[in-house]
Amino acid sequence: MPRPMKRSRRAEIAIVGAGIAGIATAYYLCKQYGRKSVLLIDSRPPMSFTSAQSGDNYRNWWPHPQMVEFSNRSIDLMETVAREAANAVNLRRRGYVLVTRRTNIDDLLADLHTGYGEDAGRLIRIHGGPSAAAYSASLTSNWQSAPDGVDVITDTSLIRSTLPALAEDIRCVIHIRRAGDFNSQQLGTLMLERVRAAGGKRVPGHLVGILRGSGFELDVLTPDGTEKIFADVIVNAAGPFARKIALLLGVDLPIQNRFQQKIAFEDARGAVTREMPFAVDLDSMDFDWTDDVRELLADDPNLAWLTGTLPGGRHCRPDGGAGSKWVKLGWAYNSDVSEPQDDLANEEKLDKQFPEIVIRAASSLIPSLATYIESPPKRFSHYGGCYSMTEEN
Ligand SMILES: Cc1cc2nc3c(=O)[nH]c(=O)nc-3n(C[C@H](O)[C@H](O)[C@H](O)COP(=O)(O)OP(=O)(O)OC[C@H]3O[C@@H](n4cnc5c(N)ncnc54)[C@H](O)[C@@H]3O)c2cc1C
């Protein structure tokens, strides 16, 4: 039976989705552009869907100048928020260290040059000899004093002395310096408070229909019935569901979703040094299975892929503030496109082997993590969500 029509209201701007994208949009509309009539529509609590699954890492490293410019602008904005809020968002800038066992890194350097464009000469520093001391002295987590650009280190003794946790076969480290982590839940909460204070409102409901006329007429299912919202402008910030929302307007938005997972656990055995930057292993890898295990895996259609060569990208970083022992590990190896699920906590969706796979894989980057292969951490959380991407990433 159709639910009763509850009420109708007007707004200048209706934002669909109260994840970080919707909240940040509302924040700047209110703060920077002085808009008061802003509604944030979402049946879920704010920041509770994909935005609750994030690794909370940021970086200005992209192999494309427009993406570098775009992320620099985003980081400028985050730093402004951090400055205004006495760093309540816990912004830290230890950087991203991208590591490889290769000695020829011409292609990686070419990507860096493309990304940093005309600033490349100023921003790319290749270390060896006397500049090593300058690099060591520049290591910090302070977002206000860490340098910009990238340090490229091919001197293995410098790698050993500055990043002792890394595997000894690593030959090159590319340390992106305008990069680090922050507490995105705090950022969302803080922005939402400002939106409310500026007159913006939340509508706890699910958008099910849009009619287009001179403006937009939205049908929103709320716990009390269907609400009509008339808006001059709508913003589609529905994350993995953005394609569905666009389809309500007859527009095909080419966004694909890939489910990716992470784990976080208490590193009671101190495998990861607390000062370590976010470390990403760029190299593809083969697991070193015994013959018996390899045979067993190869016979299982769901696990046979573990006997082949696997992509790079496994990553690790210490998580939490002073006194924390938590670490986060991830590896976005899934290349299958899927429909977004409504329930991210659904354990069916999570790959039960993921924690063991990612710990094994990350121990080729940080060998001391191997302690958790045979004797897994007592407490850990395993979670996942969608990477929503255009076809060309
Ligand atoms: C495992 C993992 C790790 C990640 N790590 C990082 C990282 O380290 N750094 C980084 O920058 N990014 C990271 N990301 C990506 C980042 O989390 C996302 O880009 C970001 O959270 C997307 O935010 P969003 O607001 O677009 O989407 P969401 O947070 O998904 O919000 C969309 C909202 O829209 C709502 N919605 C959908 N349909 C409707 C409807 N019909 N009516 C009303 N509301 C609707 C949903 O309820 C949801 O709350 C990671 C992602 C994953 C999955």
The ligand as a Tripos MOL2 file, in Angstrom:
@<TRIPOS>MOLECULE
LIG
   53    58     1     0     0
SMALL
NO_CHARGES

@<TRIPOS>ATOM
      1 C1         38.1220    0.4160    1.2650 C.3       1 LIG1
      2 C2         38.1800    1.8580    0.8090 C.ar      1 LIG1
      3 C3         39.2920    2.6440    1.1240 C.ar      1 LIG1
      4 C4         39.3620    3.9800    0.6980 C.ar      1 LIG1
      5 N1         40.4370    4.7410    1.0540 N.ar      1 LIG1
      6 C5         40.4980    6.0370    0.6660 C.ar      1 LIG1
      7 C6         41.5980    6.8560    1.0500 C.ar      1 LIG1
      8 O1         42.5070    6.4170    1.7520 O.2       1 LIG1
      9 N2         41.6000    8.1540    0.6290 N.ar      1 LIG1
     10 C7         40.5890    8.6760   -0.1430 C.ar      1 LIG1
     11 O2         40.6570    9.8520   -0.5100 O.2       1 LIG1
     12 N3         39.5490    7.9220   -0.5150 N.ar      1 LIG1
     13 C8         39.4810    6.6320   -0.1200 C.ar      1 LIG1
     14 N4         38.4220    5.8710   -0.4880 N.ar      1 LIG1
     15 C9         37.4060    6.4910   -1.3130 C.3       1 LIG1
     16 C10        36.4740    7.3540   -0.4580 C.3       1 LIG1
     17 O3         36.0700    6.6270    0.6920 O.3       1 LIG1
     18 C11        35.2740    7.7440   -1.3070 C.3       1 LIG1
     19 O4         35.7200    8.4050   -2.4700 O.3       1 LIG1
     20 C12        34.3290    8.6720   -0.5870 C.3       1 LIG1
     21 O5         34.0110    8.2130    0.7100 O.3       1 LIG1
     22 C13        33.0520    8.8120   -1.4000 C.3       1 LIG1
     23 O6         32.2060    9.6820   -0.7230 O.3       1 LIG1
     24 P1         30.7780   10.0070   -1.3110 P.3       1 LIG1
     25 O7         30.1910   11.0580   -0.4540 O.co2     1 LIG1
     26 O8         30.9060   10.2680   -2.7790 O.co2     1 LIG1
     27 O9         29.9780    8.6200   -1.2000 O.3       1 LIG1
     28 P2         29.2940    7.8930    0.0530 P.3       1 LIG1
     29 O10        30.0730    8.0650    1.2910 O.co2     1 LIG1
     30 O11        28.9670    6.5160   -0.4050 O.co2     1 LIG1
     31 O12        27.9550    8.7030    0.2430 O.3       1 LIG1
     32 C14        26.8900    8.6060   -0.6720 C.3       1 LIG1
     33 C15        25.6180    8.7450    0.1150 C.3       1 LIG1
     34 O13        24.5420    8.8170   -0.8260 O.3       1 LIG1
     35 C16        23.4390    8.2360   -0.2130 C.3       1 LIG1
     36 N5         22.4550    7.8620   -1.2250 N.ar      1 LIG1
     37 C17        22.5940    6.9900   -2.2430 C.ar      1 LIG1
     38 N6         21.4500    6.8900   -2.9230 N.ar      1 LIG1
     39 C18        20.5550    7.7270   -2.3330 C.ar      1 LIG1
     40 C19        19.1990    8.0560   -2.5910 C.ar      1 LIG1
     41 N7         18.5110    7.5230   -3.5920 N.pl3     1 LIG1
     42 N8         18.5930    8.9470   -1.7560 N.ar      1 LIG1
     43 C20        19.2810    9.5170   -0.7170 C.ar      1 LIG1
     44 N9         20.5650    9.2420   -0.4660 N.ar      1 LIG1
     45 C21        21.1980    8.3430   -1.2650 C.ar      1 LIG1
     46 C22        23.9980    7.0220    0.5110 C.3       1 LIG1
     47 O14        23.1220    6.6110    1.5690 O.3       1 LIG1
     48 C23        25.3270    7.5440    1.0130 C.3       1 LIG1
     49 O15        25.2630    7.9670    2.3720 O.3       1 LIG1
     50 C24        38.3110    4.5360   -0.0710 C.ar      1 LIG1
     51 C25        37.2030    3.7500   -0.3870 C.ar      1 LIG1
     52 C26        37.1280    2.4430    0.0540 C.ar      1 LIG1
     53 C27        35.9240    1.6420   -0.2920 C.3       1 LIG1
@<TRIPOS>BOND
     1     1     2 1
     2     2     3 ar
     3     2    52 ar
     4     3     4 ar
     5     4     5 ar
     6     4    50 ar
     7     5     6 ar
     8     6     7 ar
     9     6    13 1
    10     7     8 2
    11     7     9 ar
    12     9    10 ar
    13    10    11 2
    14    10    12 ar
    15    12    13 ar
    16    13    14 ar
    17    14    15 1
    18    14    50 ar
    19    15    16 1
    20    16    17 1
    21    16    18 1
    22    18    19 1
    23    18    20 1
    24    20    21 1
    25    20    22 1
    26    22    23 1
    27    23    24 1
    28    24    25 2
    29    24    26 1
    30    24    27 1
    31    27    28 1
    32    28    29 2
    33    28    30 1
    34    28    31 1
    35    31    32 1
    36    32    33 1
    37    33    34 1
    38    33    48 1
    39    34    35 1
    40    35    36 1
    41    35    46 1
    42    36    37 ar
    43    36    45 ar
    44    37    38 ar
    45    38    39 ar
    46    39    40 ar
    47    39    45 ar
    48    40    41 1
    49    40    42 ar
    50    42    43 ar
    51    43    44 ar
    52    44    45 ar
    53    46    47 1
    54    46    48 1
    55    48    49 1
    56    50    51 ar
    57    51    52 ar
    58    52    53 1
@<TRIPOS>SUBSTRUCTURE
     1 LIG1         1 GROUP 0 **** ****
